[in-house]
């Protein structure tokens, strides 16, 4: 019986790897099956001995690997033909495609899941403030909930956006989650678990949906200070520092007596929210209040603050007051003291760059300009900064 010979089993000629002398040097033809690129290549060498040595290595390589391709099964040959048709539009050979897949699989093997990476990251946060760790943890929960079973190296920018940006969430909150995720992603990239450049595809949430900031009128600020003078004088310098220097509420609680003088307010890294030292030169208004009420840290400031705001008839709950007055001013505006200082300082002509440093902002002068510029008149600012102690 005659043996049936399939066309895909026809034995190809064994490459001889002969080297020829050309004007460019000694040349060796390398077939696509043995080249690194998966395409036919020509290798050139300066000397005949170099070409001869390389030809010898190619023959050894063919003997070890290439000869196995001499008889290809029909099904494998058909798969190879279909694969080449698919890859043709991308300009890739089978070898190049296999190399890319191999590299991707190696990256996947070297990476870890989002859950594992998150646990390692949280451990590395030891030493940060509790507030910062809590913020990072909240963001990490959101990432883990959406991507817990995913390996870091397989996550795309679109996956990150879906996980951290949700409809109905304020843009400020979305921006916070993006900043936290960026810190986490870059830390993982240093570990080799993901590609740093992937995060470039995560856009910053668009602004414009947040409500405008609120601040106190000069009369409201005066009433709050007067209530503090009458009911709890130790709280007066706390309010003065917030109203006339824009110091954050959490920073006030960390200030010590040695940090506050009439010459300047020293804000070391362990006091500031951003962990960056800054210095504030008191204006005349603040000096007047600190002369009358020298700064001493107020114990139980959070509870005292709530009680005094309620005594000033703001709608604030207080556990310290047995018979609180009925509120007549509505709810207390968020960050009202700090917002008041920035609004009136800009209206009074304070340079944005100076205010930016003393305020501890990191978003540039545009943040101040967008939120505070034009919110109050110069006349209102003059009334605000003319407020003085009653004694």
C-alpha positions in Angstrom: 0.0 0.0 0.0 1.3 3.4 -0.9 1.7 5.8 2.0 -0.5 8.9 2.0 1.5 12.1 2.2 -0.4 15.2 3.4 0.7 18.5 2.0 1.3 19.9 5.4 3.6 17.1 6.2 6.0 17.7 3.3 9.4 17.8 4.7 11.1 21.3 4.3 14.7 21.5 3.2 17.1 21.5 6.1 18.7 25.0 6.3 22.5 24.9 5.7 23.3 28.3 7.2 25.9 29.1 4.6 27.8 32.3 4.9 28.6 34.5 1.9 30.9 37.4 1.5 29.2 40.6 0.5 30.0 44.3 0.3 28.5 44.7 3.8 30.4 41.8 5.4 30.0 38.1 5.8 26.2 37.3 5.6 24.1 34.5 6.9 20.5 33.9 6.0 18.3 33.0 9.0 14.8 31.5 8.2 11.8 32.9 10.1 11.4 29.7 12.1 14.7 30.3 13.8 14.9 34.1 14.0 14.1 36.1 17.2 11.6 38.3 15.3 9.8 35.5 13.7 10.7 36.9 10.2 13.4 36.1 7.8 16.6 37.8 8.8 20.1 38.5 7.5 23.0 38.6 9.9 26.3 40.3 8.9 29.7 39.9 10.5 33.0 41.6 9.9 35.1 38.4 9.7 34.7 35.0 8.2 35.4 33.4 11.6 32.7 35.3 13.3 30.2 34.2 10.6 31.4 30.6 10.8 30.9 30.5 14.6 27.4 32.0 14.4 26.5 29.5 11.6 27.6 26.7 13.9 25.4 27.9 16.7 22.4 28.2 14.4 22.9 24.6 13.2 23.0 23.5 16.9 19.8 25.5 17.5 18.1 23.9 14.5 19.1 20.4 15.7 17.7 21.1 19.1 14.5 22.9 18.2 14.0 23.6 14.5 14.1 20.0 13.4 10.9 19.4 15.4 9.1 21.7 13.0 9.9 19.5 10.0 6.7 17.4 10.4 3.8 19.5 11.5 0.4 17.9 12.2 -2.4 19.0 9.8 -4.5 20.5 12.6 -1.6 22.5 14.0 -0.7 23.8 10.5 -4.3 24.9 9.9 -4.3 26.7 13.3 -1.1 28.4 12.4 -2.5 29.6 9.1 -5.6 31.0 10.8 -3.5 32.7 13.4 -1.3 34.3 10.8 -4.4 35.7 9.0 -5.5 37.3 12.3 -2.1 38.7 13.1 -1.4 40.0 9.7 -3.5 43.2 10.2 -1.4 44.0 13.3 1.9 43.3 11.5 2.8 40.5 14.0 4.3 37.1 13.4 3.3 34.0 15.4 6.6 34.2 17.3 6.0 37.9 18.2 2.5 37.1 19.4 3.7 34.2 21.5 6.4 36.4 23.0 3.9 39.1 24.0 1.6 36.5 25.6 4.5 34.9 27.4 5.6 38.3 28.8 2.0 39.0 29.9 1.7 35.7 31.7 5.1 36.3 33.4 3.8 39.7 34.6 0.7 38.0 35.9 2.6 35.4 37.8 4.9 38.0 39.3 1.9 40.2 40.4 -0.6 39.8 43.3 -4.3 40.3 43.8 -5.8 43.6 44.7 -6.7 42.2 48.1 -3.1 41.0 48.8 -1.6 44.3 47.6 -4.1 46.3 49.7 -3.2 44.4 52.9 0.5 44.9 52.2 0.0 48.6 51.6 -2.0 49.2 54.8 0.9 47.6 56.8 3.3 50.1 55.1 1.2 53.1 56.3 2.3 52.7 59.9 3.4 56.1 61.2 0.8 58.2 59.3 -1.9 60.0 61.1 -5.0 58.0 61.9 -7.1 60.4 59.8 -5.0 59.7 56.7 -5.0 55.9 57.3 -8.7 56.0 57.7 -9.1 57.9 54.4 -6.8 55.4 52.5 -8.7 52.5 54.0 -12.1 53.8 52.8 -10.7 54.1 49.3 -9.1 50.7 49.5 -12.5 49.1 50.5 -14.0 50.6 47.4 -11.3 49.2 45.2 -11.4 45.8 46.8 -15.1 45.5 46.5 -14.9 46.0 42.8 -11.6 44.3 41.9 -10.8 41.9 44.8 -10.4 38.8 42.6 -8.3 40.7 40.0 -4.5 40.5 39.7 -2.9 44.0 39.8 -1.1 43.6 36.5 -4.4 42.9 34.6 -6.2 46.0 35.8 -6.8 48.8 33.3 -7.4 52.5 33.8 -11.1 51.9 32.9 -11.4 49.4 35.7 -10.0 51.9 38.2 -12.4 54.6 37.0 -15.4 52.3 37.4 -14.3 51.3 40.9 -13.7 54.8 42.4 -15.9 57.2 40.5 -19.6 56.8 41.0 -22.6 58.9 39.9 -24.1 61.0 42.6 -20.9 61.4 44.6 -19.5 64.9 44.9 -16.5 65.6 42.7 -14.4 66.5 45.8 -15.0 63.0 47.2 -14.2 61.4 43.8 -11.0 63.5 43.6 -10.0 62.3 47.1 -10.5 58.6 46.1 -8.4 59.3 42.9 -5.5 60.8 45.0 -5.6 57.9 47.4 -5.7 55.3 44.6 -2.8 57.0 42.9 -0.7 56.7 46.1 -1.7 53.0 46.3 -1.0 52.3 42.6 2.4 54.0 42.5 3.4 52.1 45.7 2.4 48.8 44.0 4.3 49.8 40.8 7.5 50.1 42.8 6.9 46.5 43.9 6.6 45.4 40.3 3.0 44.4 40.7 1.6 46.8 38.1 2.6 49.3 35.5 2.8 52.9 36.7 1.8 54.4 33.4 -1.6 52.7 33.5 -2.8 55.3 36.0 -2.3 58.1 33.5 -5.5 57.0 31.9 -7.5 57.8 35.1 -9.0 61.3 34.5 -9.5 63.8 37.3 -13.2 64.1 38.1 -14.8 67.2 36.6 -15.7 70.0 38.9 -18.8 72.1 38.9 -21.3 69.9 40.7 -20.2 70.9 44.2 -22.2 73.6 46.1 -20.5 76.9 46.8 -18.7 77.5 50.1 -20.5 79.2 52.9 -19.0 81.8 55.4 -20.1 83.9 58.3 -21.2 87.5 58.0 -19.3 90.0 60.1 -22.3 90.3 62.5 -22.4 86.4 62.8 -18.7 86.3 63.5 -19.0 89.1 66.1 -21.9 87.4 67.9 -19.9 84.1 68.1 -16.9 85.8 69.6 -19.0 87.8 72.1 -20.7 84.6 73.3 -17.3 83.0 73.8 -16.0 86.0 75.7 -19.0 85.8 78.0 -19.5 82.1 78.4 -16.1 80.5 78.0 -13.1 82.9 77.5 -10.6 80.1 77.0 -12.3 79.4 73.6 -11.8 83.0 72.4 -8.3 82.6 71.1 -9.3 79.3 69.3 -12.0 81.2 67.4 -9.6 84.1 66.7 -7.0 81.8 65.2 -9.6 80.2 63.0 -11.4 83.4 61.9 -8.4 85.7 61.4 -5.7 83.1 60.4 -7.7 80.4 58.7 -6.3 77.6 60.8 -8.2 74.3 60.3 -10.2 72.8 63.2 -8.1 69.7 63.5 -4.9 71.8 63.4 -6.2 74.0 66.3 -6.5 70.9 68.5 -2.9 70.0 67.9 -1.4 73.5 68.5 0.6 74.1 71.7 1.1 77.3 73.6 4.7 77.6 72.4 3.5 77.6 68.8 1.5 80.9 69.1 3.1 84.3 69.7 2.3 87.8 68.6 5.4 87.7 66.3 4.2 84.6 64.4 2.3 81.3 64.5 4.6 78.3 63.9 2.8 75.4 62.2 5.2 72.4 62.3 4.7 69.3 60.2 3.2 67.4 63.1 0.5 70.0 63.5 -0.5 70.7 59.9 -3.0 68.5 58.0 -0.8 68.0 55.0 2.4 67.4 57.1 4.1 70.4 55.7 5.4 73.2 57.9 4.1 76.7 57.4 4.3 80.0 59.2 1.6 82.6 59.7 2.3 86.3 60.5 -0.6 87.6 62.6 -2.5 90.5 61.2 -3.5 93.5 63.4 -6.9 92.0 64.2 -5.5 88.7 65.4 -2.9 90.4 67.5 -5.6 92.4 69.2 -7.5 89.3 70.2 -4.3 87.4 71.3 -3.3 90.3 73.4 -6.6 90.3 75.2 -6.8 86.5 75.3 -3.4 84.8 75.1 -3.5 81.4 73.5 -3.7 78.3 75.8 -5.0 75.0 74.3 -8.6 74.6 75.2 -9.5 71.2 76.7 -12.5 69.4 75.2 -12.4 71.9 72.4 -14.8 69.9 70.2 -17.5 69.8 72.9 -16.9 73.4 73.9 -17.2 74.6 70.3 -20.5 72.8 69.8 -21.9 74.4 73.0 -20.8 77.9 72.1 -22.2 77.7 68.6 -25.5 76.5 70.1 -25.5 79.4 72.6 -25.0 81.7 69.5 -28.3 80.1 68.4 -26.9 77.9 65.6 -28.6 74.6 65.0 -25.8 72.5 66.6 -26.3 69.6 69.0 -24.5 69.9 72.3 -24.1 67.4 75.1 -22.7 70.1 77.5 -25.8 72.3 77.6 -28.7 71.2 79.9 -31.1 73.7 78.5 -29.9 74.9 75.1 -31.6 77.8 73.5 -33.8 77.3 70.5 -31.7 77.7 67.2 -32.6 80.8 65.2 -29.7 80.8 62.6 -30.2 77.4 60.9 -27.5 74.8 60.4 -23.8 75.6 60.9 -22.0 76.0 57.6 -19.2 73.5 57.0 -15.7 75.0 57.6 -17.4 78.3 58.2 -14.5 79.9 60.2 -11.8 79.0 57.7 -13.9 80.0 54.7 -14.7 83.3 56.4 -11.1 84.2 56.8 -10.2 83.4 53.1 -13.2 85.2 51.7 -12.6 88.4 53.6 -8.8 88.3 53.2 -9.1 88.1 49.4 -11.8 90.9 49.5 -9.4 93.0 51.5 -6.7 92.6 48.9 -4.5 89.9 50.4 -2.2 88.4 47.7 -3.3 84.9 46.7 0.2 83.6 46.8 0.7 84.7 50.4 -2.7 83.3 51.4 -2.0 80.1 49.6 1.1 79.4 51.8 -0.5 80.5 55.1 -3.6 78.5 54.3 -1.7 75.3 53.6 -3.4 74.7 50.2 -1.7 72.4 47.6 -4.1 73.0 44.7 -2.7 76.3 43.4 -4.1 79.8 43.5 -6.9 78.7 41.1 -8.5 76.9 44.0 -8.7 80.1 46.1 -9.7 82.2 43.1 -12.6 79.8 42.1 -14.0 79.5 45.6 -13.4 82.8 47.4 -12.9 85.6 44.9 -15.8 88.1 44.6 -17.8 86.4 47.4 -17.6 89.5 49.7 -17.1 93.2 49.2 -14.2 95.3 50.4 -16.5 97.1 52.8 -17.6 93.9 54.4 -14.0 92.8 54.7 -13.2 96.1 56.5 -16.0 95.5 59.0 -14.8 91.9 59.5 -11.2 92.9 60.2 -12.3 95.7 62.5 -13.8 93.3 65.0 -12.1 93.7 68.4 -12.4 92.2 71.9 -15.1 93.7 74.2 -12.5 94.1 76.9 
